[in-house]
Amino acid sequence: MHLSDFDYHLPPEFIAQHPLDRRDRSRLMVVDRNKQSIEHRSFHEIVDFFNPGDTLVLNDSRVIPARLNGTIEGSERRAEVLLLKRLEGGEWEALVRPGRRLLPGARVIVPGVKPGVAGELTVTILKTGERGLRTVSLEGASAPDGYGKMPLPPYIHAGLEDDERYQTVYSRYEGSAAAPTAGLHFTTELLDDLRRNEINTTFVTLHVGLDTFQPVRAEDPSKHHIHTEYGAVGRSTAEIINDTHGRGKRVIAVGTTSVRLIEAASQEGRAAPFEGQVGLFILPGHRFQVTDTMVTNFHLPRSTLLMMVSAFAGREFMLHCYEVAKKEGYRFYSFGDAMLII
């Protein structure tokens, strides 16, 4: 297995810069792994592919305004701090730019970005870590609300008029540095439609962190160090997953984050309650424990997410699907179209 096995060419014009006006009107590529077939639909039609008694597993993590832009204390130089996750004692793990200037002891002064926010937020660099990480503290506020902006991926060059468009409609628990983007296609009306059709929904929480921003650089992907992220699977959710399988129905994971978490929380085909750090790296050859069907977006070349969907549907077939998506004019990445793998 080589990193180049997960490469493909994507012209920049395929990268979606804005969300659609209606979340559930994105396109949906329906991929059947057994038949090796592809069907083109609209996302709001996804209910046609589910059966009564199936269960959708959704990640209810909420994105924090994690991108802090300010000035390095004692100078006029600009700096950016991207908060990744909260640590014990009120400290944060972060990426900073320019990294060479922000060593321990440096301070970044961040003004408020929302009306009515008084004063400034001071970010102090406490220590450096591996892969450019920093441990930082916040003074002036315990959280970035009012000072930070939505941490849109670097390939999105346009701003958002409404920050809620980078949140799922069911997000509840703050902690992510990026949205679980497969869930962005769902509306409350679509979720109600699924429930009317006796399709269950249950929730897990996985706070998306560093590996959304870190590319795979190891030529042998199995040697890539994947960063851990906080995840939780409640007892009731584990029971619903196991009951779904016990009735011969399907577990449909919405997004690679949900897949990663429920697979990490499962052994021998059964899910269990879980809370802690998730470090599972899913590569081709992985034996999926509880995931029967996957809803996902189109992912970056050479990414851990493309490797996961390749493990689920087969690498060659998945790359073929991506080529078809380009030919058919699908929109890629966070604000792009979706894929249902059955």
C-alpha positions, 0 to 999 in steps of 0.5 A: 500500500502506497500513499500514491494509491489514494491520489487523484486530480481535482481541478480547483473549480470543483471545490465548493466555495459556498453551501447551497441555499437549501441543505438537502438539495445537494446532489447524492451519488448512490454507490452500491458496493455489491453491484458496483453500480452508481445512481445519481439522485438529490439528497432529499431523496435519500429516504428512498434507500432506507428501510423501516427499522434502519438506524442513522448514527449522527455526530452531534458535535458542534464547531467552536469559533476556533480561528483567532486572528490578532497581533503579536504583543509588542509588534504589529505583526499579525498572527493566527491561532487555531484552537483544536481541543480543550485540555485539562486545566483550561488550556488548549491545543492549537496550531499557530502561524507564523510558528517560528515567531510564536515560541513559549512566552509569546502572546497574541492579542485578539480583538472581539469580532462580534458587536458588544464584545468588550476588551481583548482576548490574550493567547499565551503560548505555553509550550511547543509539541510535535507536528507544530502543535502548541499548548496555549492559555486564554486570558480575558475569556475561558472560551473563544466566543465573541473573539473567534471565527468559524474555522473554515478549511483552507480550500474555502476562500469565501466567508460565511454570511451565516455561521450556522451553515457550518453547523449541522441542524442537530449539533449540540456539544461544542468541541470541534475545530471542523464540521462533520460535513456529511451531516450538513445536508440534513434539515429538520424536515428531512429528519422528521421525514425519516422518522415518519418512515420508521427510520431511527436516529441516534447520536454520538459525539466526536470532536473533530480535531487535528487530522482534518488539517494534517495531510498524510505524508508517510509514503506507507500510509500505515506509518501515518500517526493519526491524532486522537480525538474525544469521542463518546457513545452513550449506553442507549446508542450502543443498545440501539445499534445492537438492537438494529442488527439483532432485528436484521436491519442496517446501521447507517453512519452519517460521516466518517467521524461517526464511522470512526467512533462506532467502529472504535467502540465495537468489538466482535460485531457489537457496540459498547458504551465508550468515552475517551480518546479515539485513535482508530485509523481505518485503512483498506483491510479493516474489518468493519464491526457495525457500520453497514452503510455510510453517508459521506462527502467527497474527500481530499486526495491522499487523505485519511478520509479517502482511505477510510471510504476506500476500505469500505467500498474498495479503493479502485471502485471508489476512485472510479466513483470520484472520476464519475463525480468529476465527469458529472459535475459534482461539487467536492469537499465540505460544502459539496455534494454527498455520497451514499455507500450501500 
